[in-house]
Amino acid sequence: MIRGKPDEDDYWNSSKFKAFTFDDEDDDFTRLKESKRAVNSIRSLVEEEDEEDDVEKVSWSGEPVGSISWSVKETESSIRSTGEVRDQSFPKIHTAPSLPKNSSGYSLSSLFKGKAKTGSFQSFSESFGDPSIRNYAPELRKPKSEYKDYVSDWTPEETVKRMQQGKVYSLEKFRSLQDKLLLLDEAVNAHDGNVITAVLIYLKKSLSKEILFRELITREIALRHYIHYLKEIGEQKLLLMQYRDHLNVRDENKKRDFLKNCLSFPFSPDDATHVQDHYTLLERQIIIEANDKQVESSGQADIFKKYPRKASILNMPIITTLYYSCFYHYGESDGTFSSPANIRKTFRISDKQFLLTCLGARAKLKAWFDVDALFTTKNWLGYTKKRSPIGFHRIVDILQKNNAPVQVLQDYVNLVEDVEQKISLAQKYKCHDVIINTYRDLKDRQQLIVYRGKVERGSSEYRKIEEILSNSVRLWGEVSPRLPLLQS
């Protein structure tokens, strides 16, 4: 029974053998086995039909249907029909030369897997590598020139250009600090804010804050872009970077204006207070410096003649400013900017800090009356008493460093409450009266006798001890009960 055309199409369309694809990576031996299977399957089909019907089936050209030559022709016609359909979507490609009817140079397996009848095995792509035979598929691979977009080995200059052009780029290759800084400098030289910001974001992620801040201090343009970026994303802690930018400003008036702009930034409450105090301090220093410079040059104030200024007060810390004020402007009314009391109130200086600073300034000037006034308080009955928020032993040390006279030292050594510490300070600074009076109050006759041997014979201290010892019965009534213990 002769197979009809529809049956033949169904057979070939439902074949278990796959058509060739460019992704096929089977070796030559596997291709040969598949080709043999294809030929054997065709032969078995022909033999089955012969058993059903002994009538010989021939094609229109007179060749038996199912023979190798008939299969070659059918395959060739199928390829041509496929090429016609392909022409609709691809550019027209010339087909391979027609094969001879009886003596073809290709077997059926060579059409499926590219194996020639005679010769060594070769791949399908190699068999069509002959310039006389053209490929049916167009070139799909991109030109090699386009692959440079995916190569990340670019210099900083090339990377910045690609960023400006919107091309693919990578910053991860810049790993060392030197490479990162070169990239940042190149971005700044390109004068492109978006590129600078992108590089700064990468540096923020890959560098520590200390290193980043240190390098940005010397790069004003990059620093300003970074500050603007931080302001946009609302990172309050890093906004302090702009506050540190004032270190590069030399002119005090410009620095003051710069700090004034910082006041509008959304700092945390503590940081905002700090920036406000710094701005107020610099503004006040500018006013004081201008006034004192004029007064000093005119010679109107004696203190500037006796103690000429050694340095400008500009950009000095608050404690240094307070010391300067206590030294040159002590006693001024609270309404003036240079008044110590005004500075203390404006900048919320604690009592201890104010006392220590003011004591050092007045002791330097040997203004002992002012020193005494710092500790003198008066109660509601009019009685005066010396009080201090710090220990009097510390005050004694400060006075001694400023070469205070013995009488001044004795007054404050006597105010030390601890007896042993009082005697130790008195011996250290040779405050003889304090030691003698302390032993007298303790009724310690033995210690008075011992200390009498340490002072100069005939001196006022020696005579005072002699007087106390001679009047011991009148002063103490009887020998101190501590004497036997001291003698033993």
GIPEMO-V840366 format. One record per residue. N is the residue number from 1. RES is the residue in one small letter. PSI is psi in whole degrees, -180 to 180 (999 if undefined). Layout:
BEGIN
n=N res=RES psi=PSI
n=N res=RES psi=PSI
END
This chain:
BEGIN
n=1 res=m psi=129
n=2 res=i psi=133
n=3 res=r psi=131
n=4 res=g psi=168
n=5 res=k psi=-43
n=6 res=p psi=-39
n=7 res=d psi=-39
n=8 res=e psi=-41
n=9 res=d psi=-40
n=10 res=d psi=-40
n=11 res=y psi=-49
n=12 res=w psi=-34
n=13 res=n psi=-27
n=14 res=s psi=16
n=15 res=s psi=144
n=16 res=k psi=-5
n=17 res=f psi=135
n=18 res=k psi=151
n=19 res=a psi=163
n=20 res=f psi=139
n=21 res=t psi=157
n=22 res=f psi=-15
n=23 res=d psi=-3
n=24 res=d psi=124
n=25 res=e psi=18
n=26 res=d psi=151
n=27 res=d psi=175
n=28 res=d psi=-34
n=29 res=f psi=-41
n=30 res=t psi=-38
n=31 res=r psi=-40
n=32 res=l psi=-41
n=33 res=k psi=-41
n=34 res=e psi=-36
n=35 res=s psi=-41
n=36 res=k psi=-40
n=37 res=r psi=-40
n=38 res=a psi=-43
n=39 res=v psi=-42
n=40 res=n psi=-37
n=41 res=s psi=-38
n=42 res=i psi=-40
n=43 res=r psi=-40
n=44 res=s psi=-36
n=45 res=l psi=-40
n=46 res=v psi=-40
n=47 res=e psi=-38
n=48 res=e psi=-41
n=49 res=e psi=-33
n=50 res=d psi=-34
n=51 res=e psi=-34
n=52 res=e psi=-40
n=53 res=d psi=123
n=54 res=d psi=-1
n=55 res=v psi=131
n=56 res=e psi=131
n=57 res=k psi=129
n=58 res=v psi=157
n=59 res=s psi=179
n=60 res=w psi=-24
n=61 res=s psi=-1
n=62 res=g psi=0
n=63 res=e psi=143
n=64 res=p psi=137
n=65 res=v psi=136
n=66 res=g psi=-9
n=67 res=s psi=168
n=68 res=i psi=-43
n=69 res=s psi=-39
n=70 res=w psi=-40
n=71 res=s psi=-38
n=72 res=v psi=-43
n=73 res=k psi=-43
n=74 res=e psi=-42
n=75 res=t psi=-40
n=76 res=e psi=-42
n=77 res=s psi=-36
n=78 res=s psi=-41
n=79 res=i psi=-40
n=80 res=r psi=-42
n=81 res=s psi=-38
n=82 res=t psi=-39
n=83 res=g psi=-35
n=84 res=e psi=-40
n=85 res=v psi=-39
n=86 res=r psi=-28
n=87 res=d psi=-20
n=88 res=q psi=-30
n=89 res=s psi=-20
n=90 res=f psi=160
n=91 res=p psi=148
n=92 res=k psi=128
n=93 res=i psi=134
n=94 res=h psi=137
n=95 res=t psi=168
n=96 res=a psi=159
n=97 res=p psi=146
n=98 res=s psi=148
n=99 res=l psi=145
n=100 res=p psi=155
n=101 res=k psi=-50
n=102 res=n psi=-37
n=103 res=s psi=77
n=104 res=s psi=144
n=105 res=g psi=-3
n=106 res=y psi=139
n=107 res=s psi=176
n=108 res=l psi=-39
n=109 res=s psi=-32
n=110 res=s psi=-31
n=111 res=l psi=-36
n=112 res=f psi=-44
n=113 res=k psi=5
n=114 res=g psi=36
n=115 res=k psi=128
n=116 res=a psi=158
n=117 res=k psi=-48
n=118 res=t psi=141
n=119 res=g psi=-180
n=120 res=s psi=165
n=121 res=f psi=147
n=122 res=q psi=157
n=123 res=s psi=165
n=124 res=f psi=-41
n=125 res=s psi=-33
n=126 res=e psi=-36
n=127 res=s psi=-29
n=128 res=f psi=10
n=129 res=g psi=-11
n=130 res=d psi=130
n=131 res=p psi=-20
n=132 res=s psi=-16
n=133 res=i psi=130
n=134 res=r psi=152
n=135 res=n psi=149
n=136 res=y psi=-29
n=137 res=a psi=140
n=138 res=p psi=166
n=139 res=e psi=118
n=140 res=l psi=-19
n=141 res=r psi=143
n=142 res=k psi=154
n=143 res=p psi=148
n=144 res=k psi=-25
n=145 res=s psi=-26
n=146 res=e psi=-16
n=147 res=y psi=-9
n=148 res=k psi=-17
n=149 res=d psi=-21
n=150 res=y psi=10
n=151 res=v psi=125
n=152 res=s psi=11
n=153 res=d psi=71
n=154 res=w psi=153
n=155 res=t psi=166
n=156 res=p psi=-39
n=157 res=e psi=-44
n=158 res=e psi=-39
n=159 res=t psi=-43
n=160 res=v psi=-40
n=161 res=k psi=-42
n=162 res=r psi=-37
n=163 res=m psi=-39
n=164 res=q psi=-34
n=165 res=q psi=-4
n=166 res=g psi=20
n=167 res=k psi=173
n=168 res=v psi=136
n=169 res=y psi=163
n=170 res=s psi=132
n=171 res=l psi=-4
n=172 res=e psi=-23
n=173 res=k psi=-19
n=174 res=f psi=92
n=175 res=r psi=-38
n=176 res=s psi=158
n=177 res=l psi=-38
n=178 res=q psi=-44
n=179 res=d psi=-39
n=180 res=k psi=-40
n=181 res=l psi=-36
n=182 res=l psi=-41
n=183 res=l psi=-42
n=184 res=l psi=-44
n=185 res=d psi=-38
n=186 res=e psi=-39
n=187 res=a psi=-39
n=188 res=v psi=-41
n=189 res=n psi=-24
n=190 res=a psi=-13
n=191 res=h psi=40
n=192 res=d psi=111
n=193 res=g psi=-37
n=194 res=n psi=-41
n=195 res=v psi=-43
n=196 res=i psi=-44
n=197 res=t psi=-41
n=198 res=a psi=-42
n=199 res=v psi=-39
n=200 res=l psi=-37
n=201 res=i psi=-41
n=202 res=y psi=-41
n=203 res=l psi=-35
n=204 res=k psi=-36
n=205 res=k psi=-30
n=206 res=s psi=-9
n=207 res=l psi=154
n=208 res=s psi=159
n=209 res=k psi=-39
n=210 res=e psi=-46
n=211 res=i psi=-43
n=212 res=l psi=-45
n=213 res=f psi=-41
n=214 res=r psi=-40
n=215 res=e psi=-34
n=216 res=l psi=-23
n=217 res=i psi=-35
n=218 res=t psi=4
n=219 res=r psi=88
n=220 res=e psi=-43
n=221 res=i psi=-47
n=222 res=a psi=-37
n=223 res=l psi=-42
n=224 res=r psi=-39
n=225 res=h psi=-40
n=226 res=y psi=-40
n=227 res=i psi=-43
n=228 res=h psi=-40
n=229 res=y psi=-44
n=230 res=l psi=-36
n=231 res=k psi=-37
n=232 res=e psi=-40
n=233 res=i psi=-7
n=234 res=g psi=30
n=235 res=e psi=104
n=236 res=q psi=-40
n=237 res=k psi=-43
n=238 res=l psi=-11
n=239 res=l psi=-18
n=240 res=l psi=-14
n=241 res=m psi=-39
n=242 res=q psi=-34
n=243 res=y psi=-37
n=244 res=r psi=-14
n=245 res=d psi=-20
n=246 res=h psi=-13
n=247 res=l psi=-25
n=248 res=n psi=-10
n=249 res=v psi=123
n=250 res=r psi=-41
n=251 res=d psi=128
n=252 res=e psi=-37
n=253 res=n psi=-41
n=254 res=k psi=-38
n=255 res=k psi=-39
n=256 res=r psi=-45
n=257 res=d psi=-36
n=258 res=f psi=-44
n=259 res=l psi=-31
n=260 res=k psi=-37
n=261 res=n psi=-32
n=262 res=c psi=-21
n=263 res=l psi=-23
n=264 res=s psi=-6
n=265 res=f psi=150
n=266 res=p psi=66
n=267 res=f psi=165
n=268 res=s psi=161
n=269 res=p psi=-43
n=270 res=d psi=-44
n=271 res=d psi=-38
n=272 res=a psi=-39
n=273 res=t psi=-40
n=274 res=h psi=-46
n=275 res=v psi=-39
n=276 res=q psi=-43
n=277 res=d psi=-39
n=278 res=h psi=-42
n=279 res=y psi=-45
n=280 res=t psi=-41
n=281 res=l psi=-47
n=282 res=l psi=-40
n=283 res=e psi=-41
n=284 res=r psi=-38
n=285 res=q psi=-38
n=286 res=i psi=-41
n=287 res=i psi=-46
n=288 res=i psi=-42
n=289 res=e psi=-44
n=290 res=a psi=-41
n=291 res=n psi=-46
n=292 res=d psi=-34
n=293 res=k psi=-39
n=294 res=q psi=-43
n=295 res=v psi=-40
n=296 res=e psi=-41
n=297 res=s psi=-30
n=298 res=s psi=-17
n=299 res=g psi=27
n=300 res=q psi=-28
n=301 res=a psi=131
n=302 res=d psi=-31
n=303 res=i psi=-32
n=304 res=f psi=-25
n=305 res=k psi=-42
n=306 res=k psi=-37
n=307 res=y psi=81
n=308 res=p psi=148
n=309 res=r psi=135
n=310 res=k psi=-20
n=311 res=a psi=164
n=312 res=s psi=152
n=313 res=i psi=-10
n=314 res=l psi=138
n=315 res=n psi=19
n=316 res=m psi=154
n=317 res=p psi=169
n=318 res=i psi=-39
n=319 res=i psi=-38
n=320 res=t psi=-39
n=321 res=t psi=-41
n=322 res=l psi=-41
n=323 res=y psi=-44
n=324 res=y psi=-43
n=325 res=s psi=-41
n=326 res=c psi=-26
n=327 res=f psi=-46
n=328 res=y psi=-19
n=329 res=h psi=29
n=330 res=y psi=135
n=331 res=g psi=-3
n=332 res=e psi=159
n=333 res=s psi=158
n=334 res=d psi=-15
n=335 res=g psi=-12
n=336 res=t psi=150
n=337 res=f psi=-29
n=338 res=s psi=1
n=339 res=s psi=133
n=340 res=p psi=-39
n=341 res=a psi=-38
n=342 res=n psi=-44
n=343 res=i psi=-41
n=344 res=r psi=-42
n=345 res=k psi=-42
n=346 res=t psi=-42
n=347 res=f psi=12
n=348 res=r psi=50
n=349 res=i psi=135
n=350 res=s psi=163
n=351 res=d psi=-42
n=352 res=k psi=-46
n=353 res=q psi=-40
n=354 res=f psi=-43
n=355 res=l psi=-46
n=356 res=l psi=-42
n=357 res=t psi=-46
n=358 res=c psi=-38
n=359 res=l psi=-43
n=360 res=g psi=-40
n=361 res=a psi=-45
n=362 res=r psi=-33
n=363 res=a psi=-32
n=364 res=k psi=-35
n=365 res=l psi=0
n=366 res=k psi=30
n=367 res=a psi=78
n=368 res=w psi=-27
n=369 res=f psi=-41
n=370 res=d psi=-36
n=371 res=v psi=-44
n=372 res=d psi=-34
n=373 res=a psi=-24
n=374 res=l psi=-30
n=375 res=f psi=-6
n=376 res=t psi=125
n=377 res=t psi=155
n=378 res=k psi=131
n=379 res=n psi=-177
n=380 res=w psi=-14
n=381 res=l psi=-6
n=382 res=g psi=0
n=383 res=y psi=142
n=384 res=t psi=150
n=385 res=k psi=145
n=386 res=k psi=129
n=387 res=r psi=155
n=388 res=s psi=137
n=389 res=p psi=-10
n=390 res=i psi=164
n=391 res=g psi=143
n=392 res=f psi=-22
n=393 res=h psi=-32
n=394 res=r psi=-36
n=395 res=i psi=-39
n=396 res=v psi=-42
n=397 res=d psi=-42
n=398 res=i psi=-43
n=399 res=l psi=-40
n=400 res=q psi=-37
n=401 res=k psi=-27
n=402 res=n psi=20
n=403 res=n psi=46
n=404 res=a psi=146
n=405 res=p psi=161
n=406 res=v psi=-37
n=407 res=q psi=-40
n=408 res=v psi=-42
n=409 res=l psi=-42
n=410 res=q psi=-37
n=411 res=d psi=-39
n=412 res=y psi=-25
n=413 res=v psi=-37
n=414 res=n psi=-22
n=415 res=l psi=-8
n=416 res=v psi=127
n=417 res=e psi=-40
n=418 res=d psi=125
n=419 res=v psi=-47
n=420 res=e psi=-42
n=421 res=q psi=-37
n=422 res=k psi=-48
n=423 res=i psi=-39
n=424 res=s psi=-45
n=425 res=l psi=-39
n=426 res=a psi=-41
n=427 res=q psi=-37
n=428 res=k psi=-41
n=429 res=y psi=12
n=430 res=k psi=46
n=431 res=c psi=82
n=432 res=h psi=-40
n=433 res=d psi=-37
n=434 res=v psi=-42
n=435 res=i psi=-46
n=436 res=i psi=-45
n=437 res=n psi=-35
n=438 res=t psi=-44
n=439 res=y psi=-35
n=440 res=r psi=-45
n=441 res=d psi=-30
n=442 res=l psi=-7
n=443 res=k psi=41
n=444 res=d psi=86
n=445 res=r psi=-40
n=446 res=q psi=-44
n=447 res=q psi=-32
n=448 res=l psi=-40
n=449 res=i psi=-43
n=450 res=v psi=-43
n=451 res=y psi=-25
n=452 res=r psi=-31
n=453 res=g psi=-11
n=454 res=k psi=-19
n=455 res=v psi=163
n=456 res=e psi=134
n=457 res=r psi=133
n=458 res=g psi=-8
n=459 res=s psi=169
n=460 res=s psi=-35
n=461 res=e psi=-39
n=462 res=y psi=-44
n=463 res=r psi=-35
n=464 res=k psi=-40
n=465 res=i psi=-41
n=466 res=e psi=-41
n=467 res=e psi=-41
n=468 res=i psi=-41
n=469 res=l psi=-37
n=470 res=s psi=-26
n=471 res=n psi=26
n=472 res=s psi=-35
n=473 res=v psi=-41
n=474 res=r psi=-38
n=475 res=l psi=-42
n=476 res=w psi=-14
n=477 res=g psi=-37
n=478 res=e psi=170
n=479 res=v psi=140
n=480 res=s psi=138
n=481 res=p psi=-12
n=482 res=r psi=-17
n=483 res=l psi=-46
n=484 res=p psi=-37
n=485 res=l psi=-39
n=486 res=l psi=-37
n=487 res=q psi=-37
n=488 res=s psi=999
END
